[in-house]
Amino acid sequence: MPLLTEVDRLEVQVLVDNVTDSLSSTPPFVTREWPALVRQGMRRVAGASLCCANHGLSLVLRATAGGHERVVLFDAGPVDYAVEHNGTRLGIDFGAIEAVVLSHGHWDHGGGLLKAFELIRAAAPQQSTPVYLHPGMFAERGQRQPDGGVLPSALLPTPDELTHAGAAPNVTDKPQLLLDGTFYLSGEIPRVTTYETGLRNQVRRNASGDWEPDPLIMDERFLAVAVKHKGIVVFTACSHAGVVNVLLHARERFPDQRLYAVMGGFHLSGETERCIPETVRDIAGFGLNVIAPGHCTGWRALNALAQTCGEDVVAPLAVGKIFAF
């Protein structure tokens, strides 16, 4: 089993998410966007001062152990301007980012990757920042349409393009510990449940140039942090494996530590709405203290989670929010 270094504190800032919400009340461990912006110098509320929501996800993770802070960027959202617009307003120190993890090969998580590295290089010109990638995430992908055609998705930057941007690509499907063991990056996630069967309309180009089914999106991985006196916090960007499969694998990898929280996109919108009842039932069985859904989770699943697990446990993501564990 991986030996994770327990951290004294973990702070998660939402750089990109589908939702902006700075009015709803939050639990004590969550800071809303507007107070976060005031900390960075906002003195008058205006549209130009605020973050923008966009279809995608990006989280800045700051883990402190023994007085030393380690910083990871988990995904980079869908587009360059979302990373720069929000990062500037939130005062993100891009030069402090020591590693970047791309969860899987979809544009809404990697479309802002080159801009993120541009900002990292501008803040730390001499730094070569590792970026962790799965070898299967670079194929061209798309969605099969009702008429049988395919709507292709934007390609991710290649390892060569990322190297040119100042990154140090680490391309492997193997699990590994990052930054002196303060972060754990999983390998491929086993599909165990009967109901989490992926996206039936997803396709990818094979070596012959033909579109072939790709419902399982096996290149997706999760990130985990062990917080002292709490337990394991799991970050799942899109949960194409199924968020219950993600949690089952996390529990398997860390059998002696309790799962404390799960954060990210649970992908229970669109065709995967069919498995909301089973998913919510089984998530509730983990006894998590914090469930923080965002991005592709969808309002129906969010509502079902709150109804089942309670508003004291369910704390949705939104742009600019800071979660402190």
C-alpha positions as CSV (number, residue, x, y, z in Angstrom):
1,M,0.0,0.0,0.0
2,P,1.3,3.5,-0.7
3,L,2.8,5.3,2.2
4,L,1.2,8.8,2.1
5,T,2.7,11.5,4.3
6,E,0.0,12.9,6.5
7,V,-0.4,16.6,6.1
8,D,-1.4,19.0,8.9
9,R,-3.6,21.1,6.7
10,L,-5.1,20.9,3.2
11,E,-6.5,23.9,1.4
12,V,-8.4,23.5,-1.9
13,Q,-9.2,26.6,-4.1
14,V,-11.6,26.2,-7.0
15,L,-10.0,27.9,-10.0
16,V,-12.5,26.7,-12.6
17,D,-16.0,25.2,-12.2
18,N,-19.3,25.2,-14.0
19,V,-21.0,27.2,-11.3
20,T,-20.5,30.6,-9.6
21,D,-22.3,31.0,-6.2
22,S,-21.1,33.5,-3.7
23,L,-24.5,34.0,-1.9
24,S,-25.5,30.6,-0.6
25,S,-24.5,29.9,3.0
26,T,-21.6,27.5,3.5
27,P,-20.1,25.4,6.3
28,P,-17.4,27.0,8.5
29,F,-14.6,25.2,6.6
30,V,-15.6,26.9,3.2
31,T,-14.9,30.5,2.2
32,R,-17.0,31.9,-0.6
33,E,-15.7,33.6,-3.7
34,W,-16.4,37.3,-2.7
35,P,-14.6,37.1,0.7
36,A,-11.7,35.4,-1.1
37,L,-11.6,38.2,-3.6
38,V,-11.7,40.8,-0.9
39,R,-8.6,39.2,0.7
40,Q,-6.9,39.7,-2.7
41,G,-7.7,43.4,-2.7
42,M,-11.2,43.7,-4.3
43,R,-12.7,47.0,-2.9
44,R,-15.7,47.3,-5.1
45,V,-18.0,44.5,-6.3
46,A,-18.4,44.7,-10.1
47,G,-18.7,42.2,-12.9
48,A,-15.2,42.8,-14.0
49,S,-13.9,42.0,-10.5
50,L,-15.5,38.5,-10.3
51,C,-14.5,35.1,-11.5
52,C,-16.2,33.5,-14.5
53,A,-17.8,30.1,-14.5
54,N,-17.0,27.7,-17.4
55,H,-17.7,24.1,-18.3
56,G,-14.7,22.4,-16.7
57,L,-12.7,21.9,-13.6
58,S,-9.5,23.1,-12.1
59,L,-8.4,23.0,-8.4
60,V,-5.4,24.4,-6.6
61,L,-4.4,22.1,-3.8
62,R,-2.1,23.4,-1.0
63,A,-1.0,20.7,1.5
64,T,1.1,21.8,4.5
65,A,3.2,19.2,6.4
66,G,5.8,20.2,9.0
67,G,5.4,23.8,8.1
68,H,6.2,23.2,4.5
69,E,3.6,23.9,1.8
70,R,3.3,21.7,-1.3
71,V,1.1,22.9,-4.2
72,V,-0.5,20.9,-7.0
73,L,-2.7,22.1,-9.8
74,F,-5.3,19.4,-10.5
75,D,-6.6,19.9,-14.0
76,A,-6.7,23.2,-15.9
77,G,-10.2,23.8,-17.0
78,P,-11.5,24.1,-20.6
79,V,-9.9,27.2,-21.9
80,D,-7.0,29.6,-21.4
81,Y,-9.0,32.7,-20.5
82,A,-10.8,31.0,-17.6
83,V,-7.4,30.0,-16.0
84,E,-6.0,33.5,-16.4
85,H,-9.1,35.5,-15.6
86,N,-9.9,33.6,-12.4
87,G,-6.3,33.1,-11.4
88,T,-5.5,36.8,-11.6
89,R,-8.5,37.8,-9.5
90,L,-8.0,35.1,-6.9
91,G,-4.3,35.9,-6.5
92,I,-3.1,32.4,-7.4
93,D,0.6,32.1,-7.0
94,F,1.4,30.1,-10.1
95,G,5.1,30.2,-9.3
96,A,4.4,28.1,-6.2
97,I,2.8,25.2,-8.2
98,E,5.2,22.3,-8.0
99,A,3.3,19.7,-10.0
100,V,0.4,19.6,-12.4
101,V,-1.9,16.5,-12.7
102,L,-4.2,16.1,-15.7
103,S,-6.9,13.7,-14.6
104,H,-7.9,12.4,-18.0
105,G,-7.9,13.3,-21.7
106,H,-10.9,15.6,-22.1
107,W,-10.8,19.2,-23.3
108,D,-12.8,20.6,-20.3
109,H,-10.0,19.5,-18.0
110,G,-6.9,20.1,-20.2
111,G,-7.9,23.0,-22.5
112,G,-6.3,25.6,-20.2
113,L,-3.1,23.5,-19.7
114,L,-0.8,25.6,-21.9
115,K,-2.0,28.8,-20.4
116,A,-1.4,27.4,-16.9
117,F,2.2,26.6,-17.8
118,E,2.6,30.0,-19.4
119,L,1.6,31.6,-16.1
120,I,3.8,29.2,-14.1
121,R,6.8,30.0,-16.4
122,A,6.2,33.8,-16.1
123,A,6.2,33.5,-12.3
124,A,9.1,31.0,-12.1
125,P,11.2,31.2,-15.3
126,Q,13.8,28.7,-14.2
127,Q,11.4,26.1,-13.0
128,S,10.6,22.9,-15.0
129,T,7.3,21.8,-13.5
130,P,6.3,18.1,-13.8
131,V,3.0,17.3,-15.4
132,Y,1.5,13.8,-14.8
133,L,-0.2,12.3,-17.8
134,H,-1.7,9.0,-18.8
135,P,-0.5,7.6,-22.2
136,G,-4.1,7.0,-23.3
137,M,-5.2,10.6,-23.1
138,F,-3.9,11.9,-26.3
139,A,-6.1,10.0,-28.8
140,E,-8.7,12.1,-30.6
141,R,-12.1,11.7,-29.0
142,G,-15.6,12.5,-29.9
143,Q,-19.3,11.9,-29.3
144,R,-21.5,9.7,-31.4
145,Q,-24.5,11.7,-32.6
146,P,-28.1,10.5,-33.1
147,D,-27.6,10.5,-36.9
148,G,-24.6,8.2,-36.5
149,G,-22.0,10.9,-37.2
150,V,-19.3,12.0,-34.7
151,L,-18.8,15.4,-33.1
152,P,-15.0,15.4,-32.4
153,S,-13.5,17.1,-29.3
154,A,-10.6,19.4,-29.1
155,L,-7.2,17.7,-28.8
156,L,-5.0,18.1,-25.7
157,P,-1.5,19.6,-26.0
158,T,1.0,16.9,-26.7
159,P,3.9,16.1,-24.4
160,D,6.3,17.9,-26.8
161,E,4.1,21.0,-26.7
162,L,4.0,20.9,-23.0
163,T,7.8,20.5,-22.8
164,H,8.1,23.6,-25.0
165,A,5.8,25.4,-22.6
166,G,8.2,24.6,-19.7
167,A,6.7,21.4,-18.4
168,A,8.4,18.1,-17.6
169,P,5.9,15.5,-18.8
170,N,5.7,12.2,-16.8
171,V,3.6,9.9,-19.0
172,T,2.7,6.6,-17.3
173,D,-0.4,4.6,-16.3
174,K,1.2,3.5,-13.0
175,P,0.2,4.9,-9.6
176,Q,2.8,7.0,-7.9
177,L,3.5,9.3,-4.9
178,L,4.1,13.0,-5.7
179,L,6.0,15.7,-3.8
180,D,7.6,13.6,-1.0
181,G,4.5,11.5,-0.6
182,T,2.1,14.3,0.2
183,F,-0.1,13.4,-2.8
184,Y,-1.1,10.0,-4.3
185,L,-2.0,9.7,-8.0
186,S,-3.8,6.5,-8.7
187,G,-3.4,4.1,-11.6
188,E,-6.3,3.1,-13.8
189,I,-9.5,2.6,-11.7
190,P,-11.1,-0.9,-11.7
191,R,-14.7,-1.0,-12.8
192,V,-16.5,-3.0,-10.0
193,T,-20.1,-1.8,-9.7
194,T,-22.7,-3.1,-12.1
195,Y,-24.3,0.3,-12.8
196,E,-21.3,2.6,-13.5
197,T,-20.8,1.6,-17.1
198,G,-19.5,4.9,-18.6
199,L,-20.7,7.0,-21.5
200,R,-22.2,4.9,-24.4
201,N,-21.8,7.7,-27.0
202,Q,-18.0,8.2,-26.4
203,V,-15.7,7.2,-29.2
204,R,-12.0,7.6,-30.0
205,R,-9.9,7.2,-33.2
206,N,-7.9,4.1,-33.4
207,A,-4.5,3.6,-35.1
208,S,-6.3,3.0,-38.4
209,G,-8.1,6.4,-38.2
210,D,-11.5,4.9,-37.5
211,W,-13.9,5.8,-34.7
212,E,-14.3,3.1,-32.1
213,P,-16.3,2.9,-28.9
214,D,-14.6,4.3,-25.8
215,P,-17.3,4.3,-23.0
216,L,-15.0,3.6,-20.1
217,I,-12.4,6.3,-20.6
218,M,-9.7,4.2,-18.8
219,D,-7.1,7.0,-18.7
220,E,-8.9,8.8,-15.8
221,R,-7.2,8.7,-12.4
222,F,-7.9,10.2,-9.0
223,L,-5.6,12.1,-6.6
224,A,-5.6,11.6,-2.8
225,V,-4.3,13.4,0.3
226,A,-4.1,12.1,3.9
227,V,-5.1,14.8,6.4
228,K,-4.0,14.3,10.0
229,H,-6.8,13.5,12.4
230,K,-9.3,13.4,9.5
231,G,-8.5,10.8,6.8
232,I,-8.2,10.6,3.1
233,V,-9.5,13.3,0.8
234,V,-10.2,12.0,-2.7
235,F,-10.2,14.3,-5.8
236,T,-12.1,12.9,-8.8
237,A,-12.3,15.2,-11.7
238,C,-15.1,13.7,-13.8
239,S,-15.7,10.2,-12.3
240,H,-16.0,8.5,-15.7
241,A,-15.1,5.4,-13.8
242,G,-18.1,6.1,-11.5
243,V,-17.6,7.9,-8.3
244,V,-18.4,4.8,-6.3
245,N,-15.7,2.8,-8.2
246,V,-13.3,5.7,-7.4
247,L,-14.1,5.5,-3.7
248,L,-14.0,1.7,-3.6
249,H,-10.5,1.8,-5.2
250,A,-9.4,4.5,-2.7
251,R,-10.6,2.4,0.2
252,E,-8.7,-0.6,-1.3
253,R,-5.5,1.4,-1.6
254,F,-5.8,2.9,1.9
255,P,-7.5,0.1,4.0
256,D,-6.1,1.4,7.3
257,Q,-7.3,5.0,6.9
258,R,-10.8,6.2,6.8
259,L,-12.2,8.1,3.7
260,Y,-13.0,11.6,4.9
261,A,-14.0,13.5,1.8
262,V,-14.6,13.3,-1.9
263,M,-14.4,16.4,-4.2
264,G,-14.8,17.0,-7.9
265,G,-17.1,16.1,-10.8
266,F,-19.3,13.0,-10.3
267,H,-20.7,12.9,-13.8
268,L,-24.3,12.2,-12.9
269,S,-25.8,14.4,-15.6
270,G,-26.9,13.5,-19.1
271,E,-27.1,9.8,-19.8
272,T,-25.6,8.9,-16.4
273,E,-28.6,10.3,-14.6
274,R,-29.9,6.7,-14.9
275,C,-27.6,5.6,-12.1
276,I,-28.2,8.4,-9.6
277,P,-30.3,6.3,-7.1
278,E,-27.6,3.5,-6.9
279,T,-24.8,6.0,-6.8
280,V,-26.3,8.1,-4.0
281,R,-27.2,5.0,-2.0
282,D,-23.6,3.7,-2.2
283,I,-21.9,7.0,-1.6
284,A,-23.9,7.3,1.6
285,G,-22.5,4.0,2.7
286,F,-18.9,5.3,2.9
287,G,-19.8,7.6,5.9
288,L,-17.9,10.6,4.4
289,N,-17.7,13.8,6.4
290,V,-17.6,16.0,3.3
291,I,-19.1,15.4,-0.2
292,A,-18.2,18.3,-2.5
293,P,-19.7,17.8,-6.0
294,G,-19.1,20.1,-8.9
295,H,-18.5,20.4,-12.6
296,C,-20.4,17.6,-14.3
297,T,-22.3,16.3,-11.3
298,G,-25.6,17.9,-12.3
299,W,-28.4,19.4,-10.3
300,R,-30.5,16.2,-10.0
301,A,-27.6,14.3,-8.4
302,L,-26.7,17.3,-6.2
303,N,-30.3,17.4,-4.9
304,A,-30.4,13.7,-4.3
305,L,-27.1,13.8,-2.4
306,A,-28.3,16.6,-0.2
307,Q,-31.6,14.8,0.5
308,T,-29.8,11.6,1.4
309,C,-26.6,12.6,3.0
310,G,-27.6,16.0,4.5
311,E,-26.6,19.6,4.0
312,D,-24.1,19.3,6.8
313,V,-22.1,16.8,4.6
314,V,-22.8,18.1,1.0
315,A,-20.9,21.3,0.2
316,P,-21.0,22.0,-3.6
317,L,-18.1,23.4,-5.5
318,A,-18.3,26.9,-7.1
319,V,-15.7,29.1,-8.6
320,G,-13.4,30.9,-6.1
321,K,-14.4,28.9,-3.1
322,I,-11.8,27.8,-0.6
323,F,-12.2,24.5,1.3
324,A,-9.9,24.1,4.4
325,F,-9.4,20.7,6.0
